[in-house]
Amino acid sequence: MGFNTSKNYFGGITTCFPMHRFNNMEESNLYYNYALKWFNFTSKYNSALFESIATAFESFLSVKNDTVKKIQSTISFSFDSTLERLLNENTMAASMTDYIDSWLELVNLADYKELTRNFHNFISYANRVLEPLRDSINRTPSEIIEMRGRFHLLHYKSDFPSKYKTPLLIVYSLINRHYILDLLPKSSVIKNLQSQGFDVYATDWETPASYDKDLSLARYAEEYVENAVEKIKEITSSDKVSLFGYCWGGLFALIYSATNHDNVKNLILHATPVDIEKQKTTIENWASHLNADNLVDTFGNVPGWLLNFAFFLRNPIENILKYPKYFSEPRTLDEIMQFFTTETWLYDSTPIIGEVYREIVDQIYRQNLLIKNKMRVDADIIDLKDITIPVLNIVGTKDDLVPPSSSKTIMDVIGSSDKKLIEFPTGHVGLCISQAAHEKLWPEVGKWLAQRS
């Protein structure tokens, strides 16, 4: 049996299906439906691209007697805002969902489900070999603490003495790998916090295998965070632990803090999506329309490459042009290293645990239940008013992955009287690695935490 591989970089997903005669009319209808949905989505997507380009060109023609930099900024803003608006339309999201569903039908027909899961297992095992190398080069030295469950705990070694009794546990997201807060020595949030005297631990969720697909949100947000907190308390003899939740890790930290506040001293949220109804980004809108059940039932865990492709589609022109744009100016070796290290992290996505993805998409992205205090995690209804510990919420005002409105609303819902919102003028990744963030934001975070540790 031969195979046919087809690629379409503007609106298509790379697919591979056996070349064989159609066994029956139903099978041929599935192929026809796939082609039809593919054409519908790519037509809408390419129309959005062309309209955005046309709008940007009109902006160029309307700008007169201005600097080159101002003209470039005007054109870029015109293109980006138009494309985002068009991609966020419900008709676009619906056509994307129909296309994905038709593709998944073919994947099931071609019996690629088992092949895909075996591939995920191979990647998982390969990463167990690569992770020690990737996690040691230019990273803050850490001790690996083996844990009960499908993860381990990192304890970062420090050249600075700990000044505060309460240790800090960073709870990472499941989407990208944990080293974004420890990208390079000069742009490491870990080192910044250590230099201020904090004893820092972190979760490492590792690369999931196909047999991890049924691990639930409760397993991560309650059991695994609980295991980590108890282990840190045992090691440090501390009564409580401060939690720092990064992105989706902030959801885990919120859920745990709402149900186990006696173990948590302080809670820090970093670009955490909580209120999806305020303003949806393209990725959030697509996720809310996506048939998560169909995707998870087919693949088990959600493929990391699928998310990477969605990130690419939200602005392909920007993703293509950012390389020549970046190198249009002279760059130092440190700047070049940071640029490529950041790019590596952006596309170093692991498969997302299927059941966790299903629960978060359904309860948060579709129904927005967390901010309404109606989200169910196992037997618990998560009521954010139960969080009465000190809370610091960090938001990037230019974040196009988790918009500020998605994170800020929680300040009006949580029960804490001691709560602070920091709005910093940068994007999702800039909160972690920008020079301005390391000079101003993280010292302010450390000062807030120090006064409560």
C-alpha positions as CSV (number, residue, x, y, z in Angstrom):
1,M,0.0,0.0,0.0
2,G,1.4,3.4,-1.0
3,F,0.9,6.7,0.9
4,N,0.0,10.1,-0.3
5,T,1.2,13.2,1.6
6,S,-0.3,16.6,1.0
7,K,0.6,20.0,2.5
8,N,-1.0,23.3,2.5
9,Y,0.7,25.9,4.6
10,F,-2.1,28.5,4.5
11,G,-5.1,26.8,6.0
12,G,-4.3,23.1,5.6
13,I,-3.0,20.5,8.0
14,T,-0.3,18.1,6.8
15,T,-2.0,14.8,6.3
16,C,-1.1,11.3,5.2
17,F,-3.6,8.8,4.0
18,P,-3.3,5.4,2.3
19,M,-3.8,5.3,-1.4
20,H,-6.4,2.6,-2.0
21,R,-9.7,2.1,-3.8
22,F,-12.7,3.2,-1.9
23,N,-14.3,0.2,-0.2
24,N,-17.8,1.6,-0.3
25,M,-19.8,4.7,-0.9
26,E,-19.6,5.8,2.8
27,E,-15.8,5.8,2.6
28,S,-15.7,7.8,-0.6
29,N,-18.2,10.3,0.9
30,L,-15.8,10.9,3.8
31,Y,-13.0,11.8,1.4
32,Y,-15.3,14.0,-0.5
33,N,-16.5,15.7,2.7
34,Y,-12.9,16.2,3.8
35,A,-12.0,17.9,0.4
36,L,-15.1,20.1,0.6
37,K,-14.4,21.2,4.2
38,W,-10.7,21.8,3.4
39,F,-11.7,24.0,0.4
40,N,-14.2,25.9,2.5
41,F,-11.8,26.7,5.3
42,T,-8.8,27.5,3.1
43,S,-11.0,29.8,1.0
44,K,-12.2,31.7,4.0
45,Y,-8.7,31.8,5.5
46,N,-7.0,33.0,2.3
47,S,-9.8,35.6,1.8
48,A,-9.0,36.9,5.3
49,L,-5.3,37.2,4.4
50,F,-5.9,39.0,1.2
51,E,-8.4,41.4,2.8
52,S,-5.9,42.2,5.5
53,I,-3.1,42.8,3.0
54,A,-5.5,45.1,1.0
55,T,-6.3,47.0,4.2
56,A,-2.7,47.4,5.0
57,F,-1.9,48.7,1.5
58,E,-4.7,51.3,1.8
59,S,-3.1,52.4,5.1
60,F,0.2,52.7,3.3
61,L,-1.4,55.0,0.6
62,S,-3.1,57.2,3.2
63,V,0.1,57.9,5.3
64,K,2.0,60.9,4.1
65,N,5.0,62.9,5.2
66,D,5.9,60.6,8.1
67,T,9.0,58.6,9.2
68,V,9.7,55.1,7.8
69,K,9.3,53.6,11.2
70,K,5.9,55.2,11.8
71,I,4.7,54.1,8.3
72,Q,5.8,50.5,9.0
73,S,4.1,50.6,12.4
74,T,0.8,51.8,10.8
75,I,0.9,49.2,8.1
76,S,1.7,46.4,10.6
77,F,-1.1,47.5,12.9
78,S,-3.6,47.7,10.1
79,F,-2.8,44.2,8.8
80,D,-2.7,42.6,12.3
81,S,-5.9,44.1,13.6
82,T,-7.8,43.3,10.4
83,L,-6.6,39.7,10.3
84,E,-7.4,39.1,14.0
85,R,-10.9,40.5,13.5
86,L,-11.5,38.3,10.5
87,L,-10.1,35.1,12.0
88,N,-12.2,35.7,15.1
89,E,-15.4,35.7,13.2
90,N,-17.7,32.8,14.1
91,T,-18.0,31.7,10.5
92,M,-14.2,31.3,10.3
93,A,-14.1,29.3,13.6
94,A,-17.0,27.1,12.4
95,S,-15.3,26.3,9.1
96,M,-12.1,25.4,11.0
97,T,-14.1,23.1,13.3
98,D,-15.8,21.4,10.3
99,Y,-12.5,20.9,8.6
100,I,-10.8,19.4,11.7
101,D,-13.8,17.1,12.3
102,S,-13.7,15.9,8.6
103,W,-10.0,15.3,9.0
104,L,-10.4,13.3,12.2
105,E,-13.0,11.1,10.5
106,L,-10.4,10.2,7.9
107,V,-7.8,9.6,10.6
108,N,-10.2,7.1,12.2
109,L,-11.0,5.6,8.8
110,A,-7.3,5.1,8.0
111,D,-6.7,3.6,11.4
112,Y,-4.0,6.1,12.3
113,K,-5.2,6.3,15.9
114,E,-2.9,3.5,17.1
115,L,0.0,4.8,14.9
116,T,-0.4,8.3,16.4
117,R,-0.4,7.0,20.0
118,N,2.7,4.9,19.3
119,F,4.4,7.9,17.8
120,H,3.6,9.9,21.0
121,N,5.1,7.2,23.1
122,F,8.2,7.2,21.0
123,I,8.5,11.0,21.4
124,S,8.0,10.6,25.1
125,Y,10.8,8.1,25.5
126,A,13.1,10.1,23.2
127,N,12.5,13.2,25.3
128,R,13.5,11.3,28.4
129,V,16.9,11.1,26.8
130,L,17.0,14.7,25.5
131,E,15.4,16.5,28.5
132,P,18.4,16.2,30.8
133,L,20.6,17.8,28.1
134,R,18.1,20.5,27.3
135,D,17.4,21.2,30.9
136,S,21.1,21.6,31.8
137,I,22.6,23.8,29.1
138,N,22.3,27.5,30.2
139,R,19.8,26.6,32.9
140,T,19.9,27.2,36.6
141,P,21.3,24.0,38.2
142,S,18.5,22.0,39.8
143,E,18.0,18.9,41.9
144,I,15.4,16.4,40.6
145,I,13.0,15.2,43.3
146,E,11.1,12.1,42.2
147,M,7.4,12.2,43.1
148,R,4.4,9.9,43.3
149,G,2.6,10.4,40.1
150,R,3.4,11.3,36.5
151,F,5.8,14.2,37.2
152,H,8.8,15.2,39.2
153,L,9.8,18.2,41.2
154,L,12.7,20.5,40.5
155,H,14.6,22.3,43.3
156,Y,16.8,25.0,41.9
157,K,20.2,25.3,43.5
158,S,21.2,28.8,44.4
159,D,24.4,30.7,45.1
160,F,22.4,33.1,47.2
161,P,21.3,32.4,50.8
162,S,17.5,32.0,51.4
163,K,16.2,35.0,53.3
164,Y,12.6,33.8,53.7
165,K,11.1,30.9,55.5
166,T,8.3,30.3,53.0
167,P,9.5,28.4,49.9
168,L,8.1,29.2,46.4
169,L,6.5,26.5,44.1
170,I,6.2,27.4,40.5
171,V,3.3,25.4,38.8
172,Y,3.9,25.3,35.1
173,S,1.5,24.9,32.2
174,L,1.0,21.7,30.3
175,I,1.3,23.4,26.9
176,N,4.9,24.4,26.7
177,R,7.9,23.3,28.6
178,H,8.9,24.7,32.0
179,Y,12.2,26.4,31.0
180,I,10.5,29.6,29.8
181,L,11.1,31.0,33.3
182,D,14.7,29.9,33.1
183,L,15.5,30.5,29.5
184,L,19.0,31.9,29.8
185,P,21.1,33.1,32.7
186,K,20.6,36.8,31.9
187,S,16.8,36.4,31.3
188,S,16.0,33.9,34.0
189,V,13.1,34.6,36.3
190,I,14.3,31.8,38.5
191,K,17.7,33.5,39.0
192,N,16.1,36.8,39.5
193,L,13.9,35.4,42.4
194,Q,16.9,33.5,43.8
195,S,19.0,36.7,43.9
196,Q,16.2,38.2,46.0
197,G,16.6,35.4,48.5
198,F,13.7,33.0,47.6
199,D,14.0,29.2,47.8
200,V,12.5,28.1,44.4
201,Y,10.9,24.8,43.4
202,A,9.0,23.9,40.2
203,T,6.9,21.2,38.7
204,D,8.2,19.4,35.6
205,W,5.2,17.6,33.9
206,E,7.6,15.9,31.5
207,T,6.4,14.6,28.1
208,P,3.2,12.6,28.4
209,A,2.8,9.2,26.8
210,S,-0.4,7.9,25.2
211,Y,-1.4,6.0,28.4
212,D,-1.5,9.3,30.3
213,K,-4.5,10.5,28.3
214,D,-7.0,9.8,31.0
215,L,-5.2,11.8,33.7
216,S,-7.8,14.4,34.9
217,L,-7.7,18.0,35.8
218,A,-8.3,16.9,39.4
219,R,-5.2,14.7,39.2
220,Y,-3.0,17.7,38.3
221,A,-4.7,20.6,40.1
222,E,-5.4,18.8,43.3
223,E,-3.4,15.5,43.7
224,Y,-0.1,16.4,42.0
225,V,0.0,20.0,43.3
226,E,-0.8,18.6,46.8
227,N,2.0,16.0,46.5
228,A,4.5,18.7,45.5
229,V,3.3,21.0,48.4
230,E,3.6,18.3,51.0
231,K,7.0,17.2,49.7
232,I,8.3,20.8,49.9
233,K,6.9,21.2,53.4
234,E,8.6,18.0,54.4
235,I,12.0,19.1,53.0
236,T,11.9,22.7,54.3
237,S,9.9,22.2,57.6
238,S,7.7,25.1,56.5
239,D,4.1,25.2,57.4
240,K,3.0,26.6,54.1
241,V,4.2,27.1,50.5
242,S,3.7,30.1,48.2
243,L,2.3,29.2,44.7
244,F,3.3,30.8,41.4
245,G,1.0,29.7,38.6
246,Y,2.2,30.2,35.0
247,C,-0.5,30.4,32.3
248,W,-2.5,27.2,32.6
249,G,-0.5,26.4,35.7
250,G,-2.2,29.4,37.2
251,L,-5.5,27.4,36.8
252,F,-4.0,24.5,38.7
253,A,-2.8,26.9,41.4
254,L,-6.2,28.6,41.6
255,I,-8.0,25.4,42.0
256,Y,-5.7,24.1,44.6
257,S,-5.7,27.3,46.6
258,A,-9.5,27.4,46.6
259,T,-9.7,23.9,48.1
260,N,-6.5,23.8,50.2
261,H,-5.9,27.4,51.4
262,D,-4.5,26.2,54.7
263,N,-1.4,25.0,52.8
264,V,-0.9,28.1,50.7
265,K,0.8,31.2,52.1
266,N,0.6,33.4,48.9
267,L,-0.7,33.0,45.4
268,I,0.9,34.6,42.3
269,L,-0.8,34.3,38.9
270,H,1.1,34.9,35.7
271,A,-0.9,35.5,32.5
272,T,-3.6,33.1,33.6
273,P,-6.8,32.8,31.4
274,V,-9.8,33.0,33.7
275,D,-12.6,35.0,32.1
276,I,-12.8,34.0,28.5
277,E,-16.0,35.9,27.7
278,K,-14.4,39.4,28.0
279,Q,-12.2,39.2,25.0
280,K,-11.2,36.1,23.0
281,T,-8.0,35.9,21.1
282,T,-8.0,33.9,17.9
283,I,-6.6,30.8,19.6
284,E,-9.1,31.0,22.5
285,N,-12.0,31.5,20.0
286,W,-10.9,28.6,17.9
287,A,-10.5,26.4,21.0
288,S,-14.0,27.3,22.2
289,H,-15.5,26.2,18.8
290,L,-13.4,23.1,18.5
291,N,-15.0,19.7,19.1
292,A,-12.6,18.8,21.9
293,D,-14.3,15.4,22.5
294,N,-13.7,14.4,18.9
295,L,-10.1,15.5,19.0
296,V,-9.3,13.7,22.3
297,D,-11.3,10.6,21.5
298,T,-9.2,10.3,18.3
299,F,-5.7,11.1,19.5
300,G,-5.9,10.6,23.3
301,N,-3.5,13.5,23.9
302,V,-3.8,16.6,21.8
303,P,-0.7,16.8,19.5
304,G,1.7,19.6,20.2
305,W,2.2,20.2,16.5
306,L,-1.5,20.9,16.1
307,L,-1.2,23.8,18.6
308,N,2.0,25.1,16.9
309,F,0.2,25.1,13.6
310,A,-2.7,27.1,15.0
311,F,-0.2,29.6,16.5
312,F,1.3,29.9,13.0
313,L,-2.0,30.4,11.3
314,R,-3.1,33.2,13.6
315,N,-0.6,35.5,11.7
316,P,1.6,33.6,9.1
317,I,3.0,36.8,7.6
318,E,4.3,38.0,11.0
319,N,5.8,34.5,11.7
320,I,7.6,34.5,8.3
321,L,8.8,38.1,8.3
322,K,9.9,38.2,12.0
323,Y,13.3,36.6,11.1
324,P,14.4,39.1,8.4
325,K,12.9,41.9,10.4
326,Y,14.8,40.9,13.6
327,F,18.1,40.7,11.7
328,S,17.6,43.9,9.8
329,E,19.5,45.6,12.6
330,P,22.8,44.7,14.1
331,R,22.5,42.2,17.0
332,T,24.8,41.1,19.8
333,L,25.6,37.4,20.4
334,D,23.4,37.5,23.5
335,E,20.5,38.9,21.6
336,I,20.8,36.3,18.9
337,M,21.0,33.5,21.4
338,Q,17.9,34.8,23.3
339,F,16.0,35.1,20.0
340,F,16.7,31.5,18.9
341,T,16.2,30.1,22.4
342,T,12.8,31.8,22.6
343,E,11.9,30.5,19.2
344,T,12.9,27.0,20.2
345,W,10.7,27.2,23.3
346,L,7.7,28.5,21.4
347,Y,7.6,25.4,19.2
348,D,8.9,22.9,21.8
349,S,5.3,21.9,22.6
350,T,4.4,18.6,24.3
351,P,1.2,16.8,23.7
352,I,-1.4,18.0,26.1
353,I,-3.1,15.5,28.4
354,G,-6.3,14.7,26.6
355,E,-8.7,14.7,29.6
356,V,-7.2,17.9,31.0
357,Y,-7.6,19.6,27.7
358,R,-11.2,18.4,27.3
359,E,-12.1,19.7,30.8
360,I,-10.4,23.1,30.5
361,V,-11.9,23.7,27.0
362,D,-15.4,22.7,28.0
363,Q,-15.6,24.4,31.4
364,I,-13.5,27.5,30.8
365,Y,-13.2,28.2,27.1
366,R,-16.8,27.1,26.2
367,Q,-18.8,27.8,29.3
368,N,-16.6,30.2,31.3
369,L,-17.5,28.4,34.5
370,L,-14.4,29.2,36.6
371,I,-15.1,33.0,36.9
372,K,-18.7,32.2,37.6
373,N,-17.7,30.0,40.5
374,K,-19.5,27.0,38.9
375,M,-16.5,25.0,37.7
376,R,-16.5,21.4,38.9
377,V,-13.2,19.6,39.5
378,D,-13.9,16.0,40.6
379,A,-16.3,16.4,43.6
380,D,-15.4,20.0,44.2
381,I,-17.2,23.1,43.0
382,I,-14.4,25.8,42.7
383,D,-15.6,29.0,44.4
384,L,-13.0,31.7,44.0
385,K,-14.4,33.5,46.9
386,D,-12.9,30.8,49.1
387,I,-9.4,32.2,48.2
388,T,-8.6,34.6,51.1
389,I,-4.8,34.4,51.0
390,P,-2.7,37.3,49.5
391,V,-2.9,37.2,45.7
392,L,-0.7,39.0,43.1
393,N,-1.9,38.9,39.5
394,I,0.6,39.7,36.8
395,V,-0.8,40.7,33.4
396,G,0.9,41.7,30.1
397,T,-1.0,44.6,28.6
398,K,0.2,43.6,25.1
399,D,-0.4,39.8,25.6
400,D,-2.1,38.4,22.4
401,L,-2.3,34.9,23.8
402,V,-4.0,35.6,27.1
403,P,-5.5,39.1,26.8
404,P,-5.5,41.3,29.9
405,S,-9.3,41.2,30.2
406,S,-9.1,37.5,30.5
407,S,-6.9,37.7,33.6
408,K,-7.9,40.9,35.4
409,T,-11.5,40.0,36.2
410,I,-10.4,37.6,38.9
411,M,-9.5,40.5,41.1
412,D,-13.2,41.3,41.4
413,V,-14.2,37.7,42.3
414,I,-11.6,36.2,44.7
415,G,-12.3,36.6,48.4
416,S,-8.9,38.0,49.3
417,S,-8.7,41.4,50.9
418,D,-4.9,41.5,50.2
419,K,-4.7,41.5,46.4
420,K,-2.7,43.4,43.9
421,L,-2.8,43.7,40.1
422,I,0.4,44.4,38.1
423,E,-0.2,45.4,34.5
424,F,3.1,45.5,32.7
425,P,3.5,46.9,29.1
426,T,4.7,43.8,27.3
427,G,3.5,40.5,25.8
428,H,3.1,36.9,27.0
429,V,6.7,36.0,26.6
430,G,8.0,39.4,27.3
431,L,6.8,39.1,30.9
432,C,9.4,36.4,31.3
433,I,12.4,37.4,29.2
434,S,12.4,41.2,28.5
435,Q,15.1,43.4,30.0
436,A,12.5,45.8,31.2
437,A,10.6,43.0,33.1
438,H,13.8,41.9,34.8
439,E,14.7,45.5,35.8
440,K,11.3,46.5,37.0
441,L,8.6,43.8,37.1
442,W,10.4,41.0,38.9
443,P,12.0,43.2,41.6
444,E,8.4,44.5,42.3
445,V,7.1,40.9,42.5
446,G,9.9,39.9,44.8
447,K,9.2,42.9,47.1
448,W,5.5,42.0,47.3
449,L,6.3,38.4,48.1
450,A,9.0,39.2,50.6
451,Q,6.6,41.3,52.7
452,R,4.3,38.3,53.0
453,S,6.8,35.4,53.4
